Amino acid sequence: MKYNFLCLLFHLLYFSPCSSQDKNTSDTAAINSVFKNYTDAIQKGQGKKAIKYISRKTLDYYDTLIFHALYSDEKKLNKINILTRTAILRMRHTQPVTYWDTMTARKLMEQMWSNSPPDQTNTQVSLANCKIDHFTAICALELNDELTEMKFLFNKENDEWKIDITSINEIGVEEMQKDIKRRNISETDYIILTLENLENIKVSKEKLYVPLKKR
């Protein structure tokens, strides 16, 4: 099943058990509200609304993707996990250098979600088993009331809970590594195959890692 893209920051001590319990209850409600507002916006293609609920760490991650798409060579990219590397190379080979030269993470994510077709699956997405540790929370994802292995991290920034989309990278990396092993191919061949399947473009091994710009 295809999931919409969508789990660490500071710490604070609560000395009163009663106060801590009340705080966790209100934080859980706030986290669920943020997640619902985020998923509703995604499903309706409302990119500008959805990005209000995204963590600073997520925006920094996407800014890094744009930088690597423009400048990083094979040696640098091979130090990055397979999921992020594939995302970078997909960006590099689907848009020209002029597009990425003026792009920012915020603008990219707004466009990405605004251009997404509305969700027609009627899948019910919700959170469960939220564990809150001061300014960080981790929650399990439920699909149609069934618990999944996927977890989302939430960070509290300026007293507001934000979703850290990068938290789902780990499970994505694991699934891609399993698929590579099953197919018995190299990571480079897997990336080329992914680009062909997702974007219907053919990229040679010689050109795959060529940067769009030189620093």
CORBELTA-V442638 format. One record per residue. RES is the residue in one letter. PHI is phi in radians with two decimals (* if undefined). NEAR is the number of other ideal C-beta (glycine too) atoms within 12 Angstrom. Layout:
res: (RES	RES)
phi: (PHI	PHI)
near: (NEAR	NEAR)
//
This chain:
res: (M	K	Y	N	F	L	C	L	L	F	H	L	L	Y	F	S	P	C	S	S	Q	D	K	N	T	S	D	T	A	A	I	N	S	V	F	K	N	Y	T	D	A	I	Q	K	G	Q	G	K	K	A	I	K	Y	I	S	R	K	T	L	D	Y	Y	D	T	L	I	F	H	A	L	Y	S	D	E	K	K	L	N	K	I	N	I	L	T	R	T	A	I	L	R	M	R	H	T	Q	P	V	T	Y	W	D	T	M	T	A	R	K	L	M	E	Q	M	W	S	N	S	P	P	D	Q	T	N	T	Q	V	S	L	A	N	C	K	I	D	H	F	T	A	I	C	A	L	E	L	N	D	E	L	T	E	M	K	F	L	F	N	K	E	N	D	E	W	K	I	D	I	T	S	I	N	E	I	G	V	E	E	M	Q	K	D	I	K	R	R	N	I	S	E	T	D	Y	I	I	L	T	L	E	N	L	E	N	I	K	V	S	K	E	K	L	Y	V	P	L	K	K	R)
phi: (*	-1.58	-1.78	-1.27	-1.13	-2.89	*	*	-2.32	-1.48	-2.51	-2.66	-1.74	-1.96	-1.60	-1.69	-1.01	-1.15	-1.10	-1.09	-1.13	-1.09	-1.12	-1.09	-1.11	-1.20	-1.15	-1.05	-1.10	-1.15	-1.11	-1.10	-1.14	-1.07	-1.13	-1.13	-1.09	-1.12	-1.16	-1.07	-1.13	-1.07	-1.14	-1.71	1.21	-1.74	-1.07	-1.13	-1.29	-1.08	-1.21	-1.10	-1.79	-1.71	-1.30	-1.06	-1.08	-1.13	-1.09	-1.08	-1.08	-1.21	-1.10	-1.16	-1.03	-1.10	-1.04	-1.13	-1.06	-1.40	-2.06	-1.48	-1.62	-1.05	-1.05	-1.25	-1.20	-1.24	-1.54	-1.79	-1.05	-1.09	-1.17	-1.15	-1.09	-1.11	-1.07	-1.10	-1.25	-1.12	-1.07	-1.07	-1.76	-2.03	-2.41	-1.30	-1.05	-1.10	-1.20	-1.33	-1.05	-1.91	-1.57	-2.18	-1.04	-1.07	-1.13	-1.08	-1.22	-1.07	-1.14	-1.04	-1.37	-1.23	-1.57	-1.30	-1.18	-0.99	-1.22	-1.86	-1.51	1.03	-1.24	-1.56	-1.94	-2.67	-1.92	-2.61	0.94	-1.21	-1.99	-1.84	-2.24	1.09	-1.72	-2.33	-2.46	-2.25	-2.28	-1.43	-1.67	-1.97	-2.06	0.90	1.19	-1.88	-1.21	-1.95	-1.44	-1.31	-2.27	-2.00	-1.76	-2.16	-2.03	-1.63	-2.17	0.92	1.20	-2.22	-1.37	-2.25	-1.51	-1.76	-1.14	-1.12	-1.16	-1.57	-1.08	-1.00	-1.20	-1.16	-1.10	-1.04	-1.16	-1.19	-1.14	-1.11	-1.17	-1.09	-1.13	-1.12	-1.39	1.02	-2.24	-1.36	-1.11	-1.10	-1.10	-1.16	-1.12	-1.07	-1.10	-1.11	-1.08	-1.15	-1.27	-1.45	-2.04	0.99	-2.16	-1.90	-2.20	-1.36	-1.07	-1.18	-1.73	-0.98	-1.77	-1.27	-1.10	-1.31	-2.45	-1.83	-1.43)
near: (14	13	24	31	29	41	34	25	24	14	13	17	12	18	9	10	10	11	14	18	14	14	25	21	16	18	31	25	19	27	38	29	21	35	38	23	25	38	33	24	30	37	26	20	21	23	25	20	22	35	32	25	38	43	37	25	26	36	29	20	30	34	22	27	36	32	27	33	39	29	23	29	23	23	10	20	31	21	14	28	23	31	30	30	34	39	35	39	41	26	33	37	32	20	24	16	20	11	20	29	16	13	26	21	29	23	21	30	37	26	21	27	34	21	14	22	13	17	20	8	15	10	21	17	31	26	38	23	20	30	21	31	23	20	27	29	37	29	35	26	34	25	24	14	13	16	16	24	19	31	29	48	38	42	38	30	24	12	14	21	39	38	47	39	40	34	32	31	31	23	24	27	22	18	24	27	20	15	23	23	15	11	15	10	17	16	29	25	21	29	37	27	25	30	29	18	15	19	20	11	21	14	26	15	19	10	18	32	29	22	25	29	19	10	11)
//
